[in-house]
């Protein structure tokens, strides 16, 4: 909708220019600076404070929405879930078990040949021997301040002895490129430094 709205508003400004140029200039400036006018004055007055996590890649920052939109459209966004799916498609064998501390649902959907456990699925059986372990940087707890079953399970694993870490050059973002809320959507990828994804593979021959 962004390009369509931009075209319609541009047409309105052009038509207004033919009748009243001063009004057309004022309307153009208001439209062009909408995001700035929405963020800066409200923050200066203390009415709305931007959350600490916002940055120049997001809408709730003094930005040009059209620039952000075109950057994402032309350059794409390296979504963390897509990167994880591509990794396991390349390295995991059908039938293997992947323990995912978080983001298990995209793996279940896109990797039907793998057995995916962890995430929001509850407690994991103590005798599980996953072939792969995907550890995420965000620690998740329930309302009672109890660790999710997947994180509690991985903390008890002998990763250093039974597993080997696979080096991956993929940043570990919590949610990936969220599209459900414009205020949490990233239009451009993060710059370094970033914590990479932590993926462990069970050593050959280990019980």
TAVEN-V377378 format. One record per run of one state. SS is the DSSP state (alpha for helix, beta for strand, coil for the rest). FROM is the first residue (numbers start at 1). TO is the last residue. If there is no record, write none. Layout:
ss & from & to
SS & FROM & TO
SS & FROM & TO
This chain:
ss & from & to
coil & 1 & 1
alpha & 2 & 19
coil & 20 & 20
alpha & 21 & 32
coil & 33 & 33
alpha & 34 & 44
coil & 45 & 64
alpha & 65 & 75
coil & 76 & 79
alpha & 80 & 91
coil & 92 & 96
beta & 97 & 100
coil & 101 & 103
alpha & 104 & 110
coil & 111 & 114
beta & 115 & 118
coil & 119 & 131
beta & 132 & 135
coil & 136 & 140
beta & 141 & 141
coil & 142 & 146
beta & 147 & 147
coil & 148 & 148
alpha & 149 & 156
coil & 157 & 158
alpha & 159 & 162
beta & 163 & 166
coil & 167 & 170
beta & 171 & 171
coil & 172 & 181
alpha & 182 & 184
coil & 185 & 195
beta & 196 & 196
coil & 197 & 197
beta & 198 & 202
coil & 203 & 207
